Amino acid sequence: MATRVETEITTGLALPSLVKEVSQRRINVYSGVKPRSIHSDEAWACQKGFRTCLTVHGVVKDKQPDNGATRVVVEVWVENQHGEKTAGGHASGPVR
């Protein structure tokens, strides 16, 4: 599925940050319910310093022609409430 882009894509372009609340029910379904788990016991997670949302960031690292579209490579990472990087990776996809 192609995405329509209104802004000129340039290498180094920071994408808008995304903060998403994830329900405890969804976490339980994904991780399984276990006692004293930061994934399934919200009170325990709060005691350990975790909150319920993370912020996702992304920066365009590369762009190349791809069958009439432009394929972009984005570095992505998640930061916790303390601004610490907790996960990272790369994504790519075509934009028209």
C-alpha positions in Angstrom: 0.0 0.0 0.0 1.5 3.3 -1.1 1.4 6.4 1.1 0.8 9.9 -0.3 3.4 12.3 0.9 2.8 16.0 1.1 6.3 17.0 2.4 9.5 16.6 0.4 11.4 13.6 1.7 15.0 14.4 2.4 17.7 12.3 4.0 17.9 13.4 7.7 14.2 14.4 7.8 12.8 13.6 11.3 9.4 12.1 11.3 6.7 13.3 13.7 7.0 11.4 17.0 4.2 9.0 17.9 2.9 8.4 21.5 0.5 5.5 21.7 -1.3 4.2 24.8 -1.5 0.4 24.8 -4.3 -1.2 26.8 -3.4 -3.7 29.6 -5.8 -6.1 27.9 -3.8 -6.0 24.7 -0.5 -6.5 26.6 -2.0 -9.5 28.4 -3.1 -11.0 25.1 0.3 -10.6 23.6 2.5 -11.6 26.5 0.3 -14.0 28.5 -0.8 -13.2 32.1 2.0 -13.9 34.6 2.1 -12.7 38.2 4.7 -10.1 39.0 5.4 -9.3 35.4 6.0 -5.8 34.1 4.0 -6.8 31.1 0.9 -8.0 32.8 0.9 -6.4 36.3 0.4 -2.7 35.9 1.0 -1.9 39.6 4.2 -4.0 39.6 5.4 -2.2 36.4 4.8 1.2 38.0 6.8 0.1 41.1 9.6 -0.8 38.7 9.5 2.7 37.1 7.6 1.9 33.9 4.6 3.9 32.6 2.0 2.8 30.1 3.2 4.6 27.0 6.3 4.8 24.9 7.4 7.5 22.3 8.4 6.2 18.8 10.8 8.3 16.7 12.1 8.0 13.1 14.6 9.7 10.8 14.9 9.1 7.0 18.3 7.6 6.3 18.2 6.9 2.6 15.9 7.2 -0.4 16.2 5.4 -3.8 14.0 5.2 -7.0 11.8 2.1 -6.9 9.5 1.3 -9.9 8.1 4.8 -10.3 8.0 5.4 -6.6 10.6 6.3 -4.0 11.7 3.7 -1.4 12.8 5.3 1.9 14.8 3.7 4.6 13.9 5.0 8.1 15.8 4.5 11.3 13.3 4.0 14.1 13.6 3.8 17.9 11.4 3.8 21.0 12.2 6.0 24.1 10.8 5.4 27.5 9.6 8.2 29.8 13.2 9.0 30.9 14.3 9.6 27.3 16.2 6.3 27.2 16.3 4.3 24.0 14.6 0.9 24.7 14.3 -0.5 21.1 15.6 0.3 17.7 15.6 -0.8 14.1 15.1 0.1 10.4 12.0 0.2 8.2 11.7 0.7 4.5 8.8 1.2 2.1 7.7 2.9 -1.1 6.1 6.3 -1.2 4.6 8.0 -4.2 
